Amino acid sequence: MKDRDVRLDFARSDRLGFDEAILCARKSDAQLSRIMDEYLSRGASALMTRLDPAVAARLLSSHEARLDYDPISQTAYFNWTPPRHTDFEPVAVVSAGSSDIPQAAEVIRTLTYFGVRAERFIDIGVAGLWRLLQEVDRLKTFPVVVAIAGMDGALPSVLGGLIPGSIICVPTSTGYGAARDGETAFCAALSSCAPGLAVVNIDNGYGAACAAYRIVNAIRQCQRRSPSD
């Protein structure tokens, strides 16, 4: 790119197995347009995150045919074609409340971009514990569960005592006063008595999806190396 204030990492997929996402927050329209033009020139696709609806509307005026925008997650697929088939293990995405749907949507959209099927379990927080207990047998079948919760952040700890899979916690900024914009849920996840939980930053659905992808991709690679029966 002529303007060196943006340096794209097109080799990341070769190193990590998934490509670079474009964090749109705090980037100018001109920067985003240059980035999109560079991807087009290479015939490449991109996942765009934290894309404000007003900015997306302006970008759609020139890239509508290639931009798949979701206002709930504030993500966009650019110049992307869905994979025809996938051999990844599915990932469960569990949210405590419907107020956590934006973060859950970011997880799901990111996993979908990577070609991983995500199964939603929305609004099954511990305030109505029966909702979660009804789903436990199903959740036990997933190798990876992304647990999304704000307020007191109790959901990941409860899940950690009930299911055997890897649990990735996404604390959210949902809640009043002492929830402190997600800090309480974040600290609750970090100090959980349920062993083995992994925790990403507040509202970081994209980061949780990347962590989940690393795990299911490792499972897939191991299965491919295993001798056939």
Stockholm file with secondary structure:
# STOCKHOLM 1.0

chainA/1-229         MKDRDVRLDFARSDRLGFDEAILCARKSDAQLSRIMDEYLSRGASALMTRLDPAVAARLLSSHEARLDYDPISQTAYFNWTPPRHTDFEPVAVVSAGSSDIPQAAEVIRTLTYFGVRAERFIDIGVAGLWRLLQEVDRLKTFPVVVAIAGMDGALPSVLGGLIPGSIICVPTSTGYGAARDGETAFCAALSSCAPGLAVVNIDNGYGAACAAYRIVNAIRQCQRRSPSD
#=GR chainA/1-229 SS CCSTTCCCCTTHHHHHSSCCEEECTTCCHHHHHHHHHHHHHHTCCEEEESCCHHHHHHHHHHHGGGEEEETTTTEEEESCCCCSCCCCCCEEEEESSGGGHHHHHHHHHHHHHHTCCEEEECSCCGGGHHHHHTTHHHHTTCSEEEEEECTTCCHHHHHHTTCCSEEEEEECSCSSGGGGGGHHHHHHHHTCSSTTCEECCTTCHHHHHHHHHHHHHHHHHHHHHSCCC
#=GC SS_cons         CCSTTCCCCTTHHHHHSSCCEEECTTCCHHHHHHHHHHHHHHTCCEEEESCCHHHHHHHHHHHGGGEEEETTTTEEEESCCCCSCCCCCCEEEEESSGGGHHHHHHHHHHHHHHTCCEEEECSCCGGGHHHHHTTHHHHTTCSEEEEEECTTCCHHHHHHTTCCSEEEEEECSCSSGGGGGGHHHHHHHHTCSSTTCEECCTTCHHHHHHHHHHHHHHHHHHHHHSCCC
//
